[in-house]
Amino acid sequence: MGWFSSRAAEGAALSPVWLLIPAAASLAVFISFIGLMYLRWVVAAAAERKPRHKIVFSLLVMTLLGVWAYGVANTWISVSNA
């Protein structure tokens, strides 16, 4: 983010569009983590425990993506208001 702030002209505010680069990168990291987590927890689970693993996995995915969206939205709002 320090590099992005140096890209703005002197006295000009940082354009919120620059936030798309780190937001997309962090989303890619989260999606790859979620994919590996799915393979580890759901696909490898025994057949009788698969429904429980899917429920826990779904809750964890919603939590992770919710925290990511909350962080990106708060950052976007703070840069837009600055």
N, C-alpha and C positions, 0 to 999 in steps of 0.2 A: 504494500500500500504506500510505502514511502516513495517508491519509484513513481507510482502513479501521481502522487501529489506533486512531484517535481516536474511532471509533464504539463501541468497547468501553467498558464501565463502568470507573470507576477501580479499578485493582487486578485486574480480571477479564481473563482471557485472550481473545484474539481468536478468534472462532468460525471453524473451518476452512471453514464453508459460505460465508463471505465470499470465499474464494479462487475460488469458481466463476465470479464475474464477470470478473476478469482472465484466468482460464484459458480461459473461453469466448471472450473477445475475442482473446486471442493465437492460439487455435486457428482462429478465423475469418480472421485475417490470414494464418496459415500456409496454410490451405486455398485462399484466394484467390491467394496467391503460387504454390502448386502448380498451380492451374488455369491461370494465365497461363503458367507454365513449360511445362505440357503443350502448350498451344496453340503456343507459340514453338518448342519443340524436337521434339515428336513429330508433330503435325499438319502442320507446315510442312516436315518432312523429305521427302527424295526416297524413292520407293518401295523402292529397293534398300538404303537405309540405315535404314529405319524399325525393323527388329528391334533393331539396335544402339542406336538412340535410346531405344526402349522399355526395354531392359535398364538403360541408364544412368539413365534417368528413374526407374525403379522403385527402384533402389538409392539414389538421391538422396532420393526420397520416404520410404523406410523410415528413412534416416538422419535426415532432418529431423523426422519425427514421433517417432522414438525419442528424440532430444535434447529435444524438447518434452515428451514424457511423463516423461522422467527429471527434468527441471527442475520440472515441476508436482508430481511425486511427492515429490521432496526438499523442496520448499517446504511441501507439505501435512504431511509428517512433522515438519519443524522447527517448524511452527506448532502442531501437535497435541502435541508434547512440551514446548512452552514453558509 
